[in-house]
Amino acid sequence: MTPARAPSSLAAPEEKRGRRAVTSSVVGVGQRLLQIASVLFIMPLVLHMLGRDGFGVWSAAVSLSWMAVTVDFGVGQALLTSVARNRARGDLAEIRREIGAAVALACALCAIGVVLALTIIPAVAARETADAYLISALCLAANIPFSLSGNIWTGLQRFNMALIWEAFQTIITVCGLFALTRESADVRWYVAITAGGLLVANACSTVHLFVRHPELLPNWGAGAAACFVRLLRSGAPFFLLGLAAMLSINLDSVITLSALGSDAASRMAVAQRACLTAYGLLWVVTQPLWPAFTDATTRGDHSWVRRHIFTALGIVGLCAISGCAVLVLFGQRLVAIWMNGELEIDRAILLAASAWIIALSMGRVVDVLLNGVGAVWFQARMALALGVVAFALKFALAPVLGVAGIVGATPLAYALIVAPAYVVWLRRWLRQGVSTAAAARDEALDTA
């Protein structure tokens, strides 16, 4: 049976692939700059209103929002790759089936997440933090179905639309927090505004997606069961990636709060914000390459991939090293000015954060290539090994180095495990790509 062809609005001509990636990167940089400006504006106000203890609890609770990839069992990331691949093939019917399966699975996971949050958090969390963690966890669970929209936009090579809705989230969250700093010092409301802003923005993004592309409305008809199995199987490595990120990155504020106290957690909030802001800025530059690499490899255009992987490595490396030099040289003074002298951060934390930014940003370029070519299981194995080792190192280094040890455990584990493996894999893949392209060229010449 001939697959349903994608309409012209979803077409992916090769000459537009690079242009769309660049457009999305430019929009992404603008969105991240807006986010940076918002953080610079709102965090000192929240710190002043909540104090160090409340600020540490707030930062630890809202860090649960970063676990979306883990709690959806990788379904969203698998859907991104599936949409990009079927879009390149022009198979609209398969895209609708995949979206239908993803929505059904996400709704089921949402229900499970709500039950687990209501059951586990009140039983294990400390009384002063239980409500904050529960609010964040419930918002995280409710967000699972709506978070799929960003992956679908990206798979359509419309990453700029996902970024526009992220900008909307930033605006409504900052406005809500600013209003709250004039009225209340209850940390629970601050968590609700922060986690709820993400939920509202993703819900609006979902409505916009299906209004703009009604041809993508979910199809729960024939073949749905096979799609369920396929998405779960494809999402499994992304789930492991999310689990690894949770162990190596996302739980840093929670670990600091429990191991070193709320005052240290407030310093961790600043360090983690510096890491994630820098990484996020470079993330939006590289994210559009994921569907572009998928499209290029599906069409056999290995030369395009080879050119752009080295360009991306050079740009990301230069930006990361330059930014970290500024962070180390001037970070202490800038933080003191930013926080109005209410919070200070030592140079050891800045050095650890710089190592974190450089290691993970450079690795991100290889990550999007691995995602694009379908080598996700290799990436997942490396990431899981990283997560386990980094998680253990955090508890070993925290008593000795404090916050710097918790932050620095991740780049240390990355340098020992992931970086050497990525170098070896990249060299082998590039050689294989060159051999494939040469064989295709020889075959074409023989045919001529």
Secondary structure, DSSP 4 states (H G I P E B T S, - for coil): -PPPPPPGGG---HHHHHHHHHHHHHHHHHHHHHHHHHHHHHHHHHHHHHHHHHHHHHHHHHGGGGGHHHHTTTHHHHHHHHHHHHHHHT-HHHHHHHHHHHHHHHHHHHHHHHHHHHHHHHHHS-HHHHHHHHHHHHHHHHHHHHTHHHHHHHHTT-HHHHHHHHHHHHHHHHHHHHHHHTT---HHHHHHHHHHHHHHHHHHHHHHHHHH-GGG----STTHHHHHHHHHHHHHHHHHHHHHHIIIIITHHHHHHHHH-HHHHHHHHHHHHHHHHHHHHHHHHHTTHHHHHHHHHHTT-HHHHHHHHHHHHHHHHHHHHHHHHHHHHHHHHHHHHHTTTS----HHHHHHHHHHHHHHHHHHHHHHHHHHHT-HHHHHHHHHHHHHHHHHHHHHHHHHHTHHHHHHHHHHHIIIIIHHHHHHHHHHHHHHHHHHHHHHHHHHHHH-
